[in-house]
Amino acid sequence: MIEVKNFRMTFNNKTVIRDLSFEVKKGEIFGLLGSNGSGKTTTIRALLNLYTPTAGELLINGKPFDANADVIVGYLPEERGLYKKETVIDTMVYFGELKGLKNPREWSANYLERVGLGDKLNEKTEKLSTGQQQKVQLGICIMNNPELLILDEPTKGFDPVNRKLLMNIIDEAHKKGATIIMITHYMDEVERLCDRAILLKDGKAYAYGTIKDIKKKFGGKSFDEIFVEVYGGVDE
């Protein structure tokens, strides 16, 4: 579904991505991994046409993002942000209507109840904690059953209970047929959910393949141990 071919990205004469190539297969969960500054978010933003590549191609179903009007994409960016003065339920209903949901209020209320925000429907979004806002944004991402779901640190800052809850919701989206690209620093999530992964270092692919093959390459180590070996000494 995704093809990244000889992708290079330069900002102010500094090259941050160096001839990167990889594929994401339709229907899989793919881990885009690396230390801070390794090029993960830059790659995603170029794929979504938010950045113009210095060189190379980034394709969805064989076409650039802006030529893919028929593909439903859900994107949870690293930065969190909602309309501050709107209520939680009105915010979700607004996006639900934009995305063509038949019953956006009912869907939103059910989702908010599930993620523990059933009592926050009429709260202004600015009153929510960062984690609560994150839950709302994830709901907006998945509400129209996207074919491609791109998640940049979806569970950052969550306690184990809420992490498990959100990962279960993401897993359900996958079972409905979504292809998922996930950026995360939680290596247990990678081992539990991902089919394949790529480890970026200095803008290049350091390791790439199935979870089993990557672990085999590093002598059967866990992904936590692999991360420390590859990125040890880097301030996270």
N, C-alpha and C positions, 0 to 999 in steps of 0.2 A: 504493500500500500504506500509506503514511504521509500523514496530513493534519494539519498544524499550522495552526490557525485563530485569528487574533487573540489569540495567546498573550501574556499579560502575567505577569511574576513580580516580586513585591516582597518584600524581606527587610528587616525593621526600618525600614520607611518609606522604603527606598531601592529604586527600580525598576531591575532589572537586565535585564529583557527587556520591550520596548515594542511591543505589538501586532504580534507576529511571525507571518507566514503563509508557508508553503511546503509543497510536496508532494514525496514520494519515490516514484517509480514502481516497480512490481513488477519485480524482476529487474535493477535497475540498481545501480551503485556510485555513491554520493552522498557528496560531500565537504562536511563541516560545518567551515568554516574561520573563523579569526579569531585575534586576538592573545589573550594571557592575560587573562582577566577579561571577555571579550566575550560570554559567555553560552552557549558551546557545551555544556559539561558540564551546566549547569543545564537546558538544553533536553532533553538526553538523559534526565536523571533525572526530569524531569516526564513525558516520554513513557512511561517505565517505572513511573510511579506512585510513585516514591520521593519526589517533591515534589508538593504539591497546587498547581496553577496559581492565581494570583490572579484570572485571567480567561482566557477562551478555551477551546479544545478541542485535545487532542492524541489522534489516533485511529490505530489499526492496523486495517486492513481495515474501517473504518467504525465501530469500537468502541473504547472505552477499553481500556488494557492489561489491567486486572483482569477484563475480560469476554472475553478472548481466550485461553481455555484450549486452544483448538485450534491456536494458532499457536506453533511452536517458535522461541524467541528465544535467541540466544547473545549474552552481553554481557561484553566485556572492559573493566572499569573503569579509570579513570586510576590509582587506587590499586592496588598489587599486594599480594596476601596469600594465603598458603596455610597449611594446618595444619602448624605448624613441626616437630612431633615425629613426623610420619608420613613414611614413605619416599615417594619420588617415584612409584614404581609403585603402591603401595597407595592413594595420593591419587587417581591417575587412575582406577584400577579402581573405587574408591568412587563417584566421580562417574559413571563409565560405567554402573555398576549402577543408580544413581538415574535415569539417562537411558534405561535399557532396552536397552543394547547387548547383543547376544547373546554376543560374545566380547570383553569389555572389556580383559582382560589382553593378549590378542593384539594388539588395535587399539592399545593404549597402548604396548606394547613396540615395535611397528613405527613409530609416530609418534616416539617418543623416539629411536630409532635414526636416523631421518631428520633430526631437528633437532640431532644431535650430542650427545645425552644418553644414548646406549645404555649407557655405562659408569656411569651415575648412578642406575640403577633402584632400588637398595637404599640410596641416600644419603638422609639426612633432608633435607627440603625447606629447612630453615633453613641448611643448609650450601651451598646453591646461591647463585650470584650473582644479582643483580637481573634480569639479562638471561636467565639460565637459568630463573628462576621465571616470567618473562614467557612463555617458550616453553611451559612446562607449562600455564599458564593459557590460552594460545591453543588448545592441544590440547583442553583441557576445553571450551572454547567451541564448537569445531567438530565434536566427536566424534559428535554425534547429527544431523548435517546440518541445522542450523537454517535455517528459512525466512527469518528476519531476523537478521542478524549486525551487532551494534553494537560498534565498536572505537574506544576512546578512547586515542589515541597508541600503537598496537600495536607500533611499531618504535622507540620512543623510546630513545635511548642505544645502539642497535645499530651495529656497524660495517657497512660496505657489503656484505660477504659475507652476514652474517646478516640484514640488511635485505632483500636480494634473496631469500633463502631464505623468509623469512616472507611477503613479498609474493607470492611464487609460490604458497604454500599458501593465502593469502587469495584469490588469483585462481582457484585450483582450486575453492574453495567457491562462488565466484560462478558458475563454469561448471556446477556441479551444480544451480544454480537459486536460490541464496541472494540475497536483496536485502541490500545492505551499506551501512551508514552509517559513514563513517570520519572521525574527527577526527585530523588530523595537521598538523605544521608542516613536513613534507618536501614541498615543492611539486612535486618531480619525480614523487613517488608519485601526486599528484593528476592531473598531466597524463598519466601513463602508464595509470592505472587507472580514474579516475572518468569517468562519463558526464556528470554534471551536478554543480553545486556551489552553495553559498551562502556568501557572505562576511559575517560578522557584525561590526558595529562599534557600540559603545555600545548593545548590546541590540537593534539593528535590522538589517534586511537591507540591506547596502550594495551588493551585486551578487548576482544569482541567475540561473541558466540553464545551458545547456550549456557545456562547457569552451571550445568554439570561439566561442560567443557572448560569453562573458566576456572572452576574449582580444581579440576584435574591439572590444568596448566600450572597452578600454584601448589601442587602437591596435596590436594584434598583439604586445604585450609578453608575455614569459614569465610564468608564475605567480609565480616568484621576484621578478621586477621589479614585478609587480602588488602583491604582498604588501608590498614595501618602500614603494611609493607610497601604499598605503592605510593602513598601520600604521607608517610611518616615524617614528622618534623614540620608539616604545613599547619599553620594556625587556622583552625576551623572556626 
